[in-house]
């Protein structure tokens, strides 16, 4: 156990930090279940430059020794690199259109993940994780992360009072979180869980985004705002610490013993279409 961090939420969901689980015990349990993991990653426009590093580090750290199927959504399928994958692991490329606004690219992910689950995954996967491509793995991400609905605490706000969280604060938006409400601020760059739970999350967030758009509203942080609203009402059954999506430019705080997954340093003006 740990005494320097919160290890359980007020609704009694575990908060996963290094030192709060036995990886060998968990792996042995899930090996017997023969679980299958799907992962989605979006590489649209110039974001394909991040794919090679993402895929290669995933081979080293993401559910090593388990069946993993990575789905790459891209408008540049010819730019997807050839990465040697271990036995039981595979990659599928799915073509999607580009957009002139990175906000639309971001928001569209919920719809595409929803449709992927409906059309392809029920016969394949048990769990799914949705991850940002402009990130890399530095350490183990494995069975300790499995749960019904799994959120990742945003590394930029986890030490802040919730009054400082960048929730959508306009009551007219379906992503609205009122002052005084909210638990954690979850990042949109990493979330997951069982197919059923993630399907419900993505379907709800996509529907709410569309309904907002019909009224001329775009939430402050697009899909991330809707995800935070959803996870405020529908509490995650497991919460992952900021180890599971750190930021490479940030010094590691003392309570972060291990960075597992982290956003790489980048120049947004060079890769986003409307910055």
C-alpha positions as CSV (number, residue, x, y, z in Angstrom):
1,X,0.0,0.0,0.0
2,X,0.8,3.7,-0.1
3,X,0.3,6.4,2.5
4,X,1.3,9.4,0.3
5,X,-1.6,9.1,-2.2
6,X,-5.3,8.5,-2.3
7,X,-5.8,4.8,-3.1
8,X,-9.6,4.6,-3.1
9,X,-12.3,7.0,-4.3
10,X,-15.3,8.1,-2.1
11,X,-17.4,5.5,-4.0
12,X,-14.8,2.8,-3.1
13,X,-13.2,2.4,-6.6
14,X,-9.5,1.7,-6.4
15,X,-7.0,4.3,-7.6
16,X,-4.1,2.6,-9.2
17,X,-0.6,3.8,-8.3
18,X,2.8,2.0,-8.5
19,X,3.0,0.0,-5.3
20,X,-0.7,-0.7,-4.9
21,X,-0.9,-4.0,-6.8
22,X,0.9,-7.2,-7.4
23,X,1.5,-7.5,-11.2
24,X,2.5,-11.1,-11.2
25,X,-0.6,-12.2,-9.3
26,X,-2.9,-10.1,-11.5
27,X,-1.3,-11.4,-14.7
28,X,-1.7,-15.0,-13.5
29,X,-5.4,-14.5,-12.9
30,X,-6.1,-12.9,-16.2
31,X,-4.0,-15.3,-18.2
32,X,-6.4,-18.1,-17.1
33,X,-9.3,-16.0,-18.4
34,X,-7.7,-15.7,-21.9
35,X,-8.7,-12.1,-22.1
36,X,-8.5,-10.1,-25.3
37,X,-7.6,-6.4,-25.4
38,X,-8.5,-3.9,-28.2
39,X,-6.8,-0.5,-28.4
40,X,-7.8,2.5,-30.6
41,X,-5.5,5.3,-31.7
42,X,-6.2,8.1,-34.1
43,X,-3.5,9.4,-36.4
44,X,-5.1,12.0,-38.6
45,X,-3.2,14.5,-40.7
46,X,0.4,15.1,-39.5
47,X,-0.2,13.0,-36.3
48,X,1.0,10.0,-38.3
49,X,4.5,11.1,-37.3
50,X,3.8,9.8,-33.8
51,X,2.6,6.3,-34.8
52,X,6.0,4.5,-35.0
53,X,7.0,5.5,-31.5
54,X,3.5,4.8,-30.1
55,X,3.4,1.3,-31.6
56,X,7.0,0.3,-30.8
57,X,6.7,1.3,-27.1
58,X,3.3,-0.4,-26.9
59,X,5.0,-3.6,-27.9
60,X,7.4,-3.2,-25.0
61,X,4.9,-2.2,-22.3
62,X,1.2,-2.4,-23.2
63,X,-0.4,-5.7,-22.0
64,X,2.8,-7.7,-22.8
65,X,2.0,-11.4,-23.2
66,X,-1.7,-10.9,-23.8
67,X,-3.8,-10.9,-27.0
68,X,-3.9,-7.3,-28.2
69,X,-5.5,-5.8,-31.4
70,X,-4.6,-2.2,-32.2
71,X,-6.9,-0.3,-34.4
72,X,-5.3,2.7,-36.1
73,X,-7.8,5.3,-37.5
74,X,-6.1,7.5,-40.1
75,X,-6.6,9.5,-43.3
76,X,-3.1,8.5,-44.4
77,X,-3.0,4.7,-44.4
78,X,0.1,4.6,-46.5
79,X,2.0,6.4,-43.8
80,X,1.3,3.8,-41.1
81,X,4.7,2.3,-40.3
82,X,5.5,-1.4,-40.4
83,X,6.1,-2.4,-36.8
84,X,7.1,-6.0,-35.8
85,X,4.4,-7.3,-33.4
86,X,4.7,-10.2,-31.1
87,X,2.6,-13.4,-31.4
88,X,-1.0,-12.8,-30.5
89,X,-0.9,-9.1,-31.3
90,X,-2.1,-7.5,-34.5
91,X,-2.8,-4.1,-36.1
92,X,-5.7,-3.0,-38.3
93,X,-5.8,0.3,-40.2
94,X,-9.2,2.0,-40.7
95,X,-9.5,4.9,-43.1
96,X,-11.2,8.1,-41.9
97,X,-11.6,11.6,-43.4
98,X,-9.5,14.5,-42.4
99,X,-10.9,17.8,-41.1
100,X,-9.8,21.5,-41.2
101,X,-10.4,21.8,-37.4
102,X,-8.6,19.6,-34.9
103,X,-11.5,20.0,-32.5
104,X,-13.7,18.1,-35.0
105,X,-11.1,15.4,-35.3
106,X,-11.1,15.1,-31.6
107,X,-14.9,15.0,-31.2
108,X,-15.4,12.5,-34.0
109,X,-13.4,9.8,-32.0
110,X,-16.4,9.0,-29.8
111,X,-18.6,8.2,-32.8
112,X,-15.9,6.0,-34.5
113,X,-15.2,4.1,-31.3
114,X,-18.9,3.5,-30.8
115,X,-19.3,2.1,-34.3
116,X,-16.1,0.0,-34.0
117,X,-17.5,-1.7,-30.9
118,X,-20.9,-2.3,-32.6
119,X,-19.6,-3.5,-35.9
120,X,-16.4,-5.4,-35.1
121,X,-15.5,-6.1,-31.5
122,X,-18.2,-8.1,-29.8
123,X,-16.8,-11.3,-31.2
124,X,-13.2,-10.3,-30.5
125,X,-12.4,-8.2,-27.5
126,X,-13.2,-8.2,-23.8
127,X,-11.8,-4.8,-23.0
128,X,-10.9,-1.7,-25.0
129,X,-8.6,1.2,-24.3
130,X,-8.7,4.5,-26.3
131,X,-5.4,6.2,-26.3
132,X,-3.7,9.3,-27.7
133,X,-1.2,8.7,-30.5
134,X,1.0,11.6,-29.6
135,X,2.2,9.7,-26.5
136,X,4.6,6.9,-25.7
137,X,4.8,4.1,-23.2
138,X,7.6,4.2,-20.6
139,X,6.5,1.5,-18.3
140,X,4.1,-1.4,-17.7
141,X,0.4,-0.8,-18.6
142,X,-1.3,-4.1,-17.9
143,X,-4.0,-6.1,-16.0
144,X,-4.0,-3.7,-13.1
145,X,-5.8,-1.3,-15.3
146,X,-8.8,-3.5,-16.1
147,X,-12.2,-2.6,-14.9
148,X,-15.8,-2.0,-16.0
149,X,-15.4,1.8,-16.7
150,X,-11.8,3.1,-16.3
151,X,-10.8,6.8,-16.2
152,X,-7.4,8.3,-16.0
153,X,-6.7,11.3,-13.7
154,X,-5.4,14.3,-15.8
155,X,-1.7,15.0,-14.8
156,X,-2.3,18.8,-15.1
157,X,-4.9,19.1,-12.4
158,X,-4.6,16.2,-10.0
159,X,-3.1,18.4,-7.3
160,X,-5.7,21.2,-7.7
161,X,-8.9,21.8,-6.0
162,X,-11.8,20.9,-8.2
163,X,-12.9,24.5,-8.4
164,X,-9.9,24.9,-10.8
165,X,-10.8,21.9,-13.0
166,X,-11.6,23.1,-16.6
167,X,-15.1,21.5,-16.8
168,X,-17.7,22.9,-19.1
169,X,-19.4,25.5,-17.0
170,X,-22.2,26.7,-19.3
171,X,-25.5,25.1,-18.1
172,X,-26.8,25.1,-21.7
173,X,-24.2,22.5,-22.7
174,X,-24.8,18.8,-22.1
175,X,-21.3,18.6,-20.8
176,X,-22.1,20.9,-18.0
177,X,-20.6,20.2,-14.5
178,X,-21.9,22.7,-11.9
179,X,-19.6,24.5,-9.5
180,X,-19.0,22.3,-6.4
181,X,-19.6,19.1,-8.4
182,X,-17.1,16.7,-9.9
183,X,-14.7,14.2,-8.5
184,X,-11.5,14.2,-10.5
185,X,-10.6,15.8,-13.8
186,X,-10.2,12.9,-16.2
187,X,-8.1,13.1,-19.4
188,X,-9.7,12.4,-22.8
189,X,-6.4,10.9,-24.0
190,X,-6.7,7.7,-22.2
191,X,-9.8,5.8,-21.0
192,X,-11.3,2.3,-21.3
193,X,-13.0,-0.6,-19.8
194,X,-15.3,-3.4,-20.9
195,X,-16.9,-3.2,-24.3
196,X,-20.3,-2.6,-22.8
197,X,-19.2,0.2,-20.6
198,X,-17.1,2.0,-23.2
199,X,-19.8,1.6,-25.8
200,X,-22.3,3.3,-23.5
201,X,-19.8,6.1,-22.7
202,X,-19.0,6.8,-26.4
203,X,-22.6,6.6,-27.5
204,X,-23.7,9.0,-24.8
205,X,-20.9,11.4,-25.4
206,X,-21.4,11.4,-29.2
207,X,-25.1,11.9,-28.8
208,X,-24.6,14.8,-26.4
209,X,-22.0,16.4,-28.6
210,X,-24.3,16.3,-31.6
211,X,-27.3,17.7,-29.7
212,X,-25.1,20.5,-28.4
213,X,-23.9,21.2,-32.0
214,X,-27.5,21.5,-33.2
215,X,-27.8,24.4,-30.7
216,X,-24.5,26.0,-31.7
217,X,-22.6,24.8,-28.6
218,X,-19.2,23.3,-28.6
219,X,-18.0,22.2,-25.1
220,X,-14.8,23.8,-23.8
221,X,-12.7,20.7,-24.4
222,X,-14.9,18.8,-26.8
223,X,-14.9,15.1,-26.1
224,X,-13.0,15.5,-22.9
225,X,-15.6,17.8,-21.5
226,X,-18.4,15.3,-22.3
227,X,-16.3,12.4,-20.9
228,X,-15.9,14.3,-17.6
229,X,-19.6,14.9,-17.4
230,X,-20.3,11.3,-18.1
231,X,-17.9,10.1,-15.5
232,X,-19.3,12.5,-12.9
233,X,-22.7,10.8,-13.3
234,X,-21.5,7.3,-14.0
235,X,-18.6,6.7,-11.6
236,X,-15.7,4.7,-13.0
237,X,-15.2,1.3,-11.3
238,X,-11.4,1.9,-11.5
239,X,-9.4,5.1,-11.6
240,X,-5.8,5.2,-12.9
241,X,-3.4,7.6,-11.5
242,X,-1.5,10.2,-13.6
243,X,1.2,7.6,-14.1
244,X,-1.1,6.4,-17.0
245,X,-0.9,9.7,-18.9
246,X,1.8,11.9,-17.8
247,X,3.4,14.7,-19.9
248,X,7.0,14.4,-21.1
249,X,7.6,18.1,-20.5
250,X,6.6,17.9,-16.8
251,X,9.1,17.1,-14.0
252,X,8.0,13.9,-12.2
253,X,6.4,14.7,-8.9
254,X,7.6,12.7,-5.8
255,X,4.4,10.7,-5.6
256,X,4.8,9.6,-9.2
257,X,7.2,6.6,-8.8
258,X,6.8,5.4,-12.4
259,X,5.6,7.1,-15.6
260,X,3.8,4.5,-17.7
261,X,2.4,6.4,-20.6
262,X,3.1,10.0,-21.4
263,X,2.4,12.7,-24.0
264,X,5.5,13.6,-26.0
265,X,6.8,17.1,-26.4
266,X,5.5,18.6,-29.6
267,X,4.8,21.9,-31.5
268,X,1.0,22.1,-31.9
269,X,1.4,24.8,-34.5
270,X,3.2,22.4,-36.8
271,X,0.8,19.5,-36.5
272,X,-2.7,20.9,-35.9
273,X,-4.5,22.3,-39.0
274,X,-6.1,25.3,-37.4
275,X,-3.7,26.4,-34.7
